[in-house]
């Protein structure tokens, strides 16, 4: 989602989008990006130093030997190169990405650039470096930076965020745009936004809204009352963010009048779903004119070729490694209930093509084959083994065969059943323009407990930002959070 904030002065005139941030900016806020740069440098330096030492020990050939000083200074030089590339790649934005996957993709891209730059420097300087030491140092340094950055970001959010001035803010709207904005504000303390609640329509039935993160650990209440000066004064609101893309001109005028009367700034947040039948759009400039064009991010042949190669290699390796588990699952499933080991069901793939998806059977044989998936683990259609399979996602493993066949891909939107896709509108149908996958952003989020079509922002975000490195980043996040039992 692209967030375009259009703040207004309380007197009604428009102002620059960054002015509100400048008003609350203090020297203490400069410490956060500085600490992030320092921590990244230390993470890369320590990782490459440890990895280089391990690689030097594993070096089969003793032709080249590195002294401790050479390894130390080599790690420092490589770390400086990484930091320079991170800076040039805008790796220290004030706003975090959805589920932090974009940050992981940036680290992968930067590490590839840095190792290539390091190799060029070694060739130009005619300085021989043991290949094993360099390979292991690069691998460990990349892992250290990827994992360490997440830990540092969360630690900074918990411990440094309270020291940064935060403006009490109210979010007008309760739908997906409001929720995305809420999550970004929570995980981006540099913005100085402290959302204290939501104001929705009078018919809003919920009591609170949860964040779009892995565990939905944060939530804010919905105020079941009309937006008024009294509400803004009572809650000590400084900023209002209108995240209701369907708001009318009359409704916006009313909100603006209330904001002016209460002395609050007003910003409009647009997720770009308002044009071309709610299809994703891109905004570009043509000789001073801003043009909104409906369309999707269409990667080139290189991406499609590399994605298919990644699917084949990874699925083949995973099938080989998990073969003993397949046999064990087959025995356990057959011992508990009679019936087939694998569950087969028709799903809708890319461009509406039908295919037969494979899963380990987790429900009883007499359960309806085409029905809404159980939302509760206590559903009596699920077997005891099935509860374990669903909780650990082991029931999805046979879909590696679908990936090998080309019916599916490792990373992409989840394929739905035909009777569900028949209800799709133009916006939901966007999911079917790309290969359907085993894992993705929605599968990693806490919203996986809800129906897929109720959380479209994850798939649309992926479709608009997909790259080979983003696919790898999502796979890495899947491995990490699957190990945690998410």
N, C-alpha and C positions, 0 to 999 in steps of 0.2 A: 504494500500500500504506500502510496506517496502522500505525504501530509503537507498541504499548503496552508500555512497559517496566514490569515489576513486580519491583523489586529486593527482596532479602531480606537481613537481617542474618546474619552468620555464625552467630549463636546461634539462628537459625531464625525470628525475628519479622520481620514485614513492616515496611518503612519507606517513606517518601515517595519518589516516583520521582525527585525532583530532588535528594535529599540527597547522592547520590554525586557529582553534578556540583558541589554546593556544597563538598564536602570537598576537591576538587582545584582549585577556582576560585582564581586568583591575580590581582593587579592587572594583570599583563601581558596577560591575556586581554581586558581592557577595551579595549585598543588596537585590536583587530581591528574591532569594530563602529564605533568612532569613525572609524577610517581609511576604512571603507566609506562612511560618511555624507559625510566630507570629499571623498573621490574622486568620489562621485556628484554632489555639488554642483559640483565643478570640471568634470566631464564635461558636465553640463547647461549650465553657464554658458559654457564655451568653445564648445560646439556651437551654442547660441543666438546667441552673439556673432558667430561666423563665419557662421552661416546668415542672421542678420539683415543682416549686411553684404552678403552675396551677393544677398539678396532686395531690398535697397534699391537696389543697382545695376540689378537686373532690373526694378524698378518702372517700368511704362510711363507712369504718370501722375506728374507732378512736383508734384501738389497738396500732398502731404504730404512733408515732409523730416525726417529724424531726424538730430540731431547725434550725435557720438560719445559724449558724456556720456549722452544720453537712451538710446541703444542699450545702453550699459554698465549703467546702473542698471536698465533694463528687463530685461536678462538676469539680473541679480542677484535682482530681485523674482520673476521667473518661476522661477528655480532654487530659491528659498526655498519657493515654492508646491509645486514638485515634491517637494522633500524632506519637506515636511509631509504630503503625500499618501502618500509612500512609507512614512513612519512609521506613519500611520494604517492602511495596508494590510498592516502586518506584513511589510515587504519585507526585513527583516534577521533572518530566523530563523537559529537555530543549525544547522538541518538543511537541506541542499540538496534540490531536487526531482529527479525522474527526468530525466536528460539536460539539466537546467537549463531546461527548456521553461517551467515554471511561473514562473520569474523573468522570462523574456521576456514572458510574458502579463501579469505585474504591471506591467512598464514600459509596455506599450502601454495598459493600462487607466488607469494614473496619468497618462500624458501626455495622454490625452483629457480627463480630469478637469481637469488643470492648464490646458490651453488654454481650456476653457470658463470656468474661474474667471478666467483672465486677461482674456477678452473681457468678462465681467461687470464686472470692475474698471474696464476702459477705458470701458465705457458709463456706469457710475455716476459716474466721475470726469470724464466728458465729454472724454476724452483721445483724439484721433484717432491711429490707428496705421496706417501703410501696410499694406494687406492682404497684398501680396506679401512684404514683409519679415517679417510675422508668420508666414505660412505656411511660408516657407523656414526661418525660425529654429526653428519648432516641429519641422519634419521633420528637420533636421540635428541638433537637440538630442536628439530621440528616438533617432535612429540612433547618435549618439555615446554616449548612456547605455546603449543595448542592447548594443552591441559592447564598449564600455569596461568594463561591469560583468563580463562574462565574463573579460576579460583580467585585471582587478583581482582577481577571485575566484581564478583559477588562480595568479596571482603570489603572492597572500597564502597560498594553500595550500602553495606551494613554499618560500617564504622566511620566512613568519611562523609557520607551523605548528610548525617545530622549536623555537620559543621558548615554545610553549604546553605546559604539563605534560600528558603523555599517559599514560594507564593501560594497561598491557599487558593485552590482553583476548583471550579465547578464545571462538570461536563454536561452539556445539554444534549441529550440523546442517550439511548440505551442499546442500540443495535451494534453490528459488527465493527463499524467505524469507530464508535465510541470505545468499544472494548480494546481495539488495537491501539488507539491513542492512549488509553489508560495504561496499558502494559508498557508502551514505550516510555511514558512519563515515569513510571515506577522504576524501570531499569536504566534510566538515563538521568541520574541526579544532576548532571551538568546543566540540564535544562532549567533547573530551579522551579519545577512545577510540582506542587503537592496536591494531587486530586483528592478531595475529601468526600465526593459523592457524585451522584447522577440525578438529573431531572428528566423524566420521561413524560409520556402522555398519561392522561388521566386513567386510561384503561390498563396501564402497566401493572402486571400481577406479581412480579418478582419483588424480592426484598433487598437483594444485593447482587452485584456483578463481580465475577472473578476474573483474574488476569489471564492472558493468553500465554502462560508459561508451562513448563513441564509438569508442575505439581499443583497449579492454581492455588499458590500459597497466599496470595493477597486478594483482598476484596474490599469494596466500598459499598455503602448503602445507597438505595434508590429513595430519594425524597418524594413521597407521594403527596406533593402539593404543587400548585402552580408557581412558576418562577415569579418572584416578587422582590421588591426592595427590602421588605422585612426579612425574607429568607436570606438574602445576600448579606444583610447587616448582621443577622443573628449568627450566621456561619463564618463571618469575617472573611468573605470572599474578595479576592483581589482581581482574579481573571476568570472569564467565562469562555469555554471552548465549545462552539457549536459543532457537534459531530452528527447531526441529523441531516443527511443528504437530501431527504425528501421535504425539508422544511419549505414552506411557501414564502413568497416575498412579504406577505402580510405578517406571517409568524416571525420572520426574521426582524421585521421592523419593530414588532412588540418587544422581542428580546433585546434589541438594541436600545429601545427607550428605557427599559428597566435597568440595563447596564449603565446607561448614562446617568440615570437618577441616583444610582447607588455608587457612582464613581468607580466602576469596574472597567477594565479593558475587555474587549470582545474580539475573539478570533474565530475564523471559519476554518474548519478542517474538512477537506474534500478528498475522498478516496478514489476519485476518478472513475466511478461506476455509473455516472449519470448520463453518459453519452452512448449512442449507438446500441440501444436496447440492453443497457447495462453490461456491455462487453468491455474488457479492459482497454484502456486507451493510453497513448503516449502523447506527451505535449512537447512540441518542438518549435523553434523560432525560425522565421523566414523574413529576413530583412526588417527586423523590428516588430513583426507580427507573430503572435503566439497562435499556433495551429494545433488543435486537438484532433488526432487521427485514431480512429478505431482500428484495432489490430492486435496481434500477439507477437511476442518475441519469437522470431523464427531463426533458430541457430542454423549454421551452415553444415556442409557435408562433413567437415572435420569433427564437429561435435557429434553428429549422428554416427559416424564411423567409430570414434573413440568410445562412445556410449555403448555401442553394440559389442565392441571388443572387450570392454570392461564387464559387460553382462556375461559374455561367454566364459572368460577366464575366471572371474570370481565365482560364478555359479558352478562351474566344473570343479573348482577346488573345494568349494563348500560341500558339494555332493559327496566328493571323495572323503573328506574329513568327517562328515556326519553319517557315513554309511553304517557304522556300528549302532548309532542311535536310531536309525531307521528300523533296523532289525529288532532292537529292544522295544521300540514303540509298537511295532506290529504285534509282538508277542503280548504286550500288556493290553493293548486294545482288544485283541481277540479273546484273551482270558476273561475280560470283564463282561463283554457282550458279543453275541454272535452277529456277524455281518461283515461287510467289506472293511478293509483297513483304511483305504483311501476314500474320501468323500469327493464326488465329482459333481460339478454344478456349472451351468451355462452362465457366463458373465459377458459383459459388453466391453470390448477393447477399444483401441484407437479407431476413430472415425466410424464407430458403431459396429465394428466387426465382432461377431460372436465367437467365443472360444470356450473350452471346457477347463475350468480351474480345478486344481488338485489341492486337497488338504488332508491331513490326518483326521479321521472321523472323531469328532468330539461330542456328538449328540447321538441319541438313541436312533435305531434303524427306522422306527415308525414315526419319527419327527417329520413334519412337513419339509419337503426339499426346497421349496421356494416360498419363503416367508421372511418377515423382518427378523434380523439376527437378535438373539437374546441380549438384553441390556443388563441383566443381572446374572451373577455367577450362580445364584441359587435357583435359576430357572430349571424346572424339573425335566426339561428336554436334554439337558447336559449331563453326561456321564461323570463319574468321579474322576476318571482319567482325563476326560474332556476339560474339567475345571483346571487341572494342572496345565494341560496343553494350551488352553486359552490364556491363562495368566502369564505363562512364559513365552507365548507366541510360537511354541514349537509346532502347533498345528499348521502354521504357514510354510514350514520348511519344504514340503513337496512342491511348492510353487517354483522352486529352483528349476524344476523340469520345464515348467511353462516359460521360464526365462531363457533356457537353452533352446527351446523350440521357437522362440521369437514372439510368442503370444503376449508376454509381459516383459517388463524390465525391472531391474533391481530397485530403482528409484523413480517414483512417479505417483500420480493419484491412484487410490484404490479402485479396482474395477467393481462396478455395481451390477445387480441383477437386472434383467431386461424390464421387468414391470416397474422398477424404480426409475430407470432412465427414460421411460416413456412419459414420465411426468415432468421431465426437465424442461425448463424454459431456455431462452437463448443464453442467459448468463450461466446457468448450471451446465449447459452443454459444452461450455468452454473446456471442461475437464476432459472431454473425449477427443480433443484435438491433439493430445500427446499420448505416448504409450503409457498404459496403466502399469502400476508398479507394486512391489511387495512392501516397501517402506517409503516414507516421505515425511513432510513436515506435520501433516495431520496425525499420522501414526505416532509421532514422537510427542505430540502435545497431550495435555490432559483432556482436551475436547474429543479424544477418540472414544470417550464413553457415550458421545452423542452421535446422531446420524451424520454421515459424511456431508450430505447436501446442506446441513445446518452450519457447517464450518468451512464455507467455500474460500475464505480468505487465505487459508494455508495453501491450497492448490493453485489459486491464482497468483499468489506471491511466487511460488516455485516456477510456474509457467513463464512469468515475466522475467525471472532472474536466473534461470537454469543455465548451468555451465558444467563441464566435466568436473571441475574442482568442487562445485557445489554438490554434485552427486556424491563425490568422494567424502565431502564434509558431512553430508547427511548419513552416509554409511558409517562413518566414524562415530557420529552421535548415536546412531542406532546400537552399535556395539557397546558403547559406554553405558547407555541407559538401559539396555537389555540386561547387562550384567548387574545393574542395580535393582532389577526387577520392576522397572517402571512400566 
